[in-house]
Amino acid sequence: EATILQREDDRPVVIDLGGVQFMDSSGLRSLLDAARRAQSRGTTVVLRSVAAEVERLLEITGTAGQFG
């Protein structure tokens, strides 16, 4: 389960994925929605403790660049 560690108006939203070993399209969609919302507020989403499997999903789908 992902946990939001920090969220302030002008600071990045930090999501710790330390407990996430698998992510399907629903999880990816949620992260991308969060990234879009953050971008509309002038900030970014930073992913922390990303497992190799999740990192591979982000790379394969071409979405890794959406996150810090």
C-alpha positions in Angstrom: 0.0 0.0 0.0 1.4 3.4 -1.0 1.7 6.2 1.5 1.8 9.9 0.9 4.6 11.2 3.0 4.5 14.9 2.2 2.0 17.2 0.6 2.1 21.0 0.6 1.0 23.5 -2.0 4.4 24.3 -3.5 6.3 21.2 -2.6 6.4 17.9 -4.5 3.9 15.2 -3.5 6.1 12.3 -2.2 4.6 8.8 -2.5 6.4 5.9 -0.8 5.9 2.7 -2.8 8.1 0.6 -0.4 5.3 -1.9 0.2 4.3 -2.2 -3.4 5.8 -5.2 -5.3 3.2 -5.4 -8.1 1.2 -2.7 -9.9 -1.5 -3.2 -12.4 -3.1 -0.7 -14.8 -5.4 0.7 -12.1 -2.4 1.5 -9.8 -0.5 3.1 -12.7 -3.6 5.1 -13.6 -3.9 6.4 -10.0 -0.2 7.5 -10.0 -0.6 9.3 -13.4 -3.8 11.0 -12.2 -1.9 12.2 -9.1 0.9 13.5 -11.4 -1.5 15.4 -13.6 -3.2 17.0 -10.5 0.2 17.9 -9.1 1.3 19.4 -12.4 -1.9 21.5 -12.6 -0.9 23.0 -9.1 2.6 23.7 -10.3 4.3 20.8 -8.5 5.4 17.2 -9.2 4.9 13.7 -7.8 8.1 12.0 -6.5 8.1 8.3 -6.1 10.2 6.8 -3.3 11.3 3.2 -2.7 10.2 1.9 -6.1 10.5 -1.9 -6.5 12.3 -3.1 -9.6 9.0 -4.6 -10.9 7.2 -1.3 -10.6 10.1 0.6 -12.1 10.0 -1.8 -15.1 6.3 -1.1 -15.6 7.0 2.6 -15.6 9.8 2.2 -18.1 7.8 -0.2 -20.4 4.8 2.1 -20.5 6.9 5.2 -21.1 5.6 6.9 -18.0 8.7 7.0 -15.8 9.4 10.6 -16.8 6.1 11.7 -15.2 7.6 11.2 -11.8 10.6 12.4 -9.9 
